[in-house]
Amino acid sequence: GITFQNTGLGNQLRQVAQIMAVQGSLNMNRQIFFAGTGGFDNHENLVAAQNGLMGGFDQAVDAFMKTLEARGQYDKCTLFTESEFNRTGDANGTNGTDHAWGSHCFAVGGAVQGGTHGTFPVHQLNTGDDAGDRGYWIPTTSTDQYGATLGRWFGATDMQLASVFPNLVNFPTGPLSFV
């Protein structure tokens, strides 16, 4: 069988999978679940903390997606991440990093089409991709585009997306094409 780790995120995703298993009896067609994890605000000893955090995250998501796949629900679910900030490109005095602009997000599920959206910055301090002098990488894709893409997958119309994401008009590509 598939084993979920006994961690905060592992337990949350196990519970979501349990609720999804009884979706039909709840008369639900579409549901949104929120799961969260913390510990990524690493102002010190980033490398040591990051390895464990990413490993735990990977194990929780892997167990969740394998559970859905085994039940034939993989195509009906899109799991995505979002963070409110990124980290600087250079280390601070305590081998950590500080708050910065932009972030990386990912989506996985049966409807997700592979690929990268946006452009990775040149990871060199004091260049055109650095908004300061510590690696404040300038994002090329907005959270409005990311959110609108997921909203469209969920069934929102263009008019609804424009209302929910009023800044979407400022980006030439609008919603992305990852789902």
C-alpha positions as CSV (number, residue, x, y, z in Angstrom):
1,G,0.0,0.0,0.0
2,I,0.8,3.7,-0.2
3,T,2.1,5.2,3.0
4,F,1.7,8.8,4.0
5,Q,4.4,10.1,6.3
6,N,3.1,11.2,9.7
7,T,4.0,14.9,9.1
8,G,1.8,18.0,9.0
9,L,1.6,18.0,5.2
10,G,1.5,14.2,4.9
11,N,-1.5,14.1,7.4
12,Q,-3.3,17.0,5.6
13,L,-2.9,15.3,2.2
14,R,-4.0,11.9,3.6
15,Q,-7.2,13.6,4.9
16,V,-7.8,15.3,1.5
17,A,-7.4,11.9,-0.2
18,Q,-10.0,10.4,2.2
19,I,-12.5,13.1,1.5
20,M,-12.0,12.8,-2.2
21,A,-12.6,9.0,-1.9
22,V,-16.2,9.8,-0.8
23,Q,-16.8,12.7,-3.2
24,G,-19.8,11.0,-4.9
25,S,-21.7,10.5,-1.7
26,L,-21.2,14.1,-0.8
27,N,-22.8,15.3,-4.1
28,M,-19.7,17.4,-4.9
29,N,-18.4,17.9,-8.4
30,R,-15.5,20.3,-7.7
31,Q,-13.9,20.9,-4.4
32,I,-10.9,23.0,-3.3
33,F,-8.7,21.9,-0.5
34,F,-5.9,23.9,1.2
35,A,-2.9,22.2,2.7
36,G,0.0,24.1,4.1
37,T,3.5,23.6,5.4
38,G,6.0,25.9,6.9
39,G,9.6,26.0,7.9
40,F,10.9,27.5,4.6
41,D,11.7,30.9,6.2
42,N,15.4,30.0,6.6
43,H,17.3,33.0,7.7
44,E,20.0,30.7,8.9
45,N,21.5,27.3,7.9
46,L,19.4,27.2,4.7
47,V,21.1,24.2,3.0
48,A,20.7,21.8,6.0
49,A,17.0,22.8,6.5
50,Q,16.1,22.9,2.8
51,N,17.1,19.3,2.2
52,G,14.8,18.0,4.9
53,L,11.9,20.3,4.0
54,M,12.0,19.5,0.3
55,G,12.4,15.7,1.0
56,G,9.3,15.8,3.2
57,F,7.3,17.8,0.7
58,D,8.3,15.4,-2.1
59,Q,7.2,12.4,0.0
60,A,3.8,13.9,0.9
61,V,3.0,14.9,-2.6
62,D,4.2,11.6,-4.0
63,A,2.0,9.6,-1.7
64,F,-1.0,11.8,-2.4
65,M,-0.7,11.6,-6.2
66,K,0.0,7.8,-6.1
67,T,-3.2,7.4,-4.0
68,L,-5.2,9.3,-6.6
69,E,-3.7,7.4,-9.5
70,A,-4.5,4.1,-7.8
71,R,-8.2,5.2,-7.4
72,G,-8.5,6.6,-11.0
73,Q,-8.8,10.2,-9.7
74,Y,-5.5,11.5,-11.0
75,D,-7.1,13.2,-14.0
76,K,-9.6,14.9,-11.8
77,C,-7.1,16.7,-9.5
78,T,-4.6,19.5,-9.9
79,L,-2.3,20.1,-7.0
80,F,-0.4,23.4,-7.1
81,T,1.9,25.3,-4.9
82,E,2.1,29.0,-4.1
83,S,4.3,31.1,-1.9
84,E,4.1,34.7,-0.9
85,F,7.9,35.3,-1.3
86,N,11.2,34.0,-2.5
87,R,14.7,34.1,-1.0
88,T,17.7,36.2,-1.9
89,G,20.3,34.8,-4.2
90,D,23.1,35.3,-1.8
91,A,23.7,34.1,1.7
92,N,23.4,36.3,4.8
93,G,25.8,36.3,7.7
94,T,24.2,33.1,9.2
95,N,24.3,30.9,6.1
96,G,20.7,31.6,5.4
97,T,18.9,33.8,3.0
98,D,16.5,36.7,3.4
99,H,13.2,37.7,1.9
100,A,13.1,38.5,-1.8
101,W,10.7,39.0,-4.7
102,G,9.1,36.4,-6.8
103,S,8.8,32.6,-6.2
104,H,8.7,29.3,-8.0
105,C,5.5,27.4,-8.2
106,F,4.6,24.1,-9.6
107,A,1.5,22.2,-10.6
108,V,1.0,18.4,-11.0
109,G,-2.0,16.3,-12.0
110,G,-3.6,14.6,-15.0
111,A,-4.6,17.9,-16.7
112,V,-1.1,19.5,-16.2
113,Q,0.9,19.8,-19.4
114,G,4.6,19.8,-18.7
115,G,7.0,22.7,-19.3
116,T,8.3,25.9,-17.8
117,H,6.4,29.2,-17.9
118,G,8.3,32.4,-17.5
119,T,12.1,32.8,-17.8
120,F,14.6,31.8,-15.1
121,P,16.7,34.8,-14.2
122,V,20.5,34.9,-14.7
123,H,21.7,34.0,-11.2
124,Q,24.3,36.6,-11.1
125,L,24.2,39.5,-8.6
126,N,24.0,43.1,-9.8
127,T,22.8,42.1,-13.3
128,G,19.6,43.1,-15.1
129,D,17.7,40.3,-13.5
130,D,18.6,41.4,-10.0
131,A,16.4,44.3,-8.6
132,G,19.0,45.1,-6.0
133,D,22.4,43.7,-5.2
134,R,21.6,40.5,-3.3
135,G,19.7,38.4,-5.9
136,Y,16.2,39.9,-5.7
137,W,15.3,38.2,-9.0
138,I,12.6,40.0,-11.0
139,P,9.8,37.6,-11.9
140,T,8.6,37.2,-15.5
141,T,5.3,35.6,-14.8
142,S,2.7,37.0,-12.4
143,T,0.6,35.3,-9.8
144,D,-2.4,36.7,-11.6
145,Q,-1.5,34.6,-14.7
146,Y,-0.9,31.6,-12.6
147,G,-4.1,32.0,-10.7
148,A,-6.2,32.7,-13.8
149,T,-4.8,29.5,-15.4
150,L,-6.0,27.5,-12.5
151,G,-9.3,29.4,-12.4
152,R,-9.9,28.6,-16.1
153,W,-9.2,24.9,-15.4
154,F,-11.8,25.2,-12.6
155,G,-14.4,26.5,-15.0
156,A,-14.3,30.3,-14.6
157,T,-15.2,32.4,-17.7
158,D,-12.9,35.1,-19.1
159,M,-15.3,37.7,-17.6
160,Q,-15.0,36.1,-14.1
161,L,-11.2,35.8,-14.4
162,A,-11.0,39.5,-15.3
163,S,-13.0,40.3,-12.2
164,V,-11.0,38.1,-9.9
165,F,-7.6,39.0,-11.4
166,P,-8.0,42.7,-12.5
167,N,-4.3,43.0,-13.2
168,L,-4.4,40.2,-15.7
169,V,-4.9,42.8,-18.5
170,N,-1.3,44.1,-17.8
171,F,0.2,40.8,-19.0
172,P,0.2,40.1,-22.8
173,T,-0.2,36.3,-22.5
174,G,-3.0,36.4,-19.9
175,P,-3.6,32.9,-18.5
176,L,-0.8,30.4,-19.2
177,S,-1.2,27.0,-20.9
178,F,-0.1,24.5,-18.3
179,V,-3.6,23.0,-17.8
